[in-house]
Amino acid sequence: MKNKDENAVAYWKKNLSYLAILLAIWFGVSYGAGIFFKDALNNVKIGGFKLGFWFAQQGSIYVFVVLIFVYVRLMNKLDKEFGYEDND
């Protein structure tokens, strides 16, 4: 078994990798869909609004909220994996 310091370092490395991946997804959705691919997405309409406009105004916020829940789930699994789970 790893000692306490090695365990903590491995835990934080995995945590930071999760953060990097989730933030990259959010960046891709908010910047990519709202700016780069706006013209292509504007060919599709949702509720009467062009999809590119929707992503720029609200879509990235919804994706961010979903990513928060994904992060919570990933961190709960990570806590169990490294023995940091809450035993209440």
C-alpha positions as CSV (number, residue, x, y, z in Angstrom):
1,M,0.0,0.0,0.0
2,K,1.2,3.5,-0.8
3,N,2.1,5.8,2.1
4,K,-0.1,8.7,3.0
5,D,1.9,11.3,1.0
6,E,2.0,9.2,-2.2
7,N,-1.7,8.5,-1.9
8,A,-2.5,12.3,-1.6
9,V,-0.3,13.2,-4.6
10,A,-2.0,10.5,-6.7
11,Y,-5.4,11.7,-5.6
12,W,-4.7,15.3,-6.5
13,K,-3.1,14.4,-9.9
14,K,-6.3,12.5,-10.8
15,N,-8.4,15.3,-9.5
16,L,-6.6,17.9,-11.6
17,S,-6.9,15.7,-14.7
18,Y,-10.6,15.5,-14.2
19,L,-10.7,19.3,-13.8
20,A,-8.7,19.8,-17.0
21,I,-10.9,17.5,-19.0
22,L,-14.2,19.0,-17.8
23,L,-12.9,22.6,-18.3
24,A,-11.8,21.7,-21.8
25,I,-15.3,20.4,-22.5
26,W,-16.8,23.6,-21.2
27,F,-14.4,25.7,-23.2
28,G,-15.1,23.7,-26.3
29,V,-18.9,24.1,-25.9
30,S,-18.9,27.8,-24.9
31,Y,-16.2,29.1,-27.1
32,G,-16.4,26.6,-29.9
33,A,-20.2,26.3,-30.3
34,G,-20.9,29.9,-29.4
35,I,-18.2,31.4,-31.6
36,F,-16.3,29.1,-34.0
37,F,-19.1,26.9,-35.2
38,K,-21.8,29.5,-34.8
39,D,-22.5,29.8,-38.5
40,A,-22.9,26.1,-39.0
41,L,-25.0,25.7,-35.9
42,N,-27.3,28.6,-37.0
43,N,-28.8,26.3,-39.6
44,V,-30.6,24.4,-36.8
45,K,-33.3,26.1,-34.8
46,I,-34.4,25.4,-31.2
47,G,-37.6,27.1,-30.1
48,G,-37.4,29.6,-32.9
49,F,-33.8,30.6,-32.1
50,K,-30.7,29.7,-34.1
51,L,-28.7,27.0,-32.3
52,G,-25.5,29.0,-32.5
53,F,-27.2,31.9,-30.7
54,W,-28.7,29.5,-28.2
55,F,-25.3,28.0,-27.3
56,A,-23.7,31.5,-27.0
57,Q,-26.5,32.7,-24.7
58,Q,-27.6,29.7,-22.7
59,G,-26.2,26.4,-23.9
60,S,-22.8,26.8,-22.3
61,I,-24.5,27.6,-18.9
62,Y,-26.5,24.4,-19.1
63,V,-23.4,22.4,-20.0
64,F,-21.6,24.0,-17.1
65,V,-24.3,22.9,-14.7
66,V,-24.3,19.3,-16.1
67,L,-20.5,19.3,-15.7
68,I,-20.8,20.2,-12.1
69,F,-22.9,17.1,-11.5
70,V,-20.4,15.0,-13.5
71,Y,-17.6,16.4,-11.4
72,V,-19.4,15.5,-8.1
73,R,-20.0,12.0,-9.3
74,L,-16.3,11.6,-10.4
75,M,-15.1,13.0,-7.1
76,N,-17.3,10.6,-5.1
77,K,-15.8,7.7,-7.0
78,L,-12.3,9.1,-6.6
79,D,-12.9,9.6,-2.8
80,K,-13.9,5.9,-2.5
81,E,-11.0,4.8,-4.6
82,F,-8.5,6.6,-2.4
83,G,-10.2,6.0,0.9
84,Y,-11.4,9.6,1.5
85,E,-15.2,8.9,1.4
86,D,-17.5,10.3,4.0
87,N,-18.7,7.6,6.4
88,D,-21.8,9.5,7.8
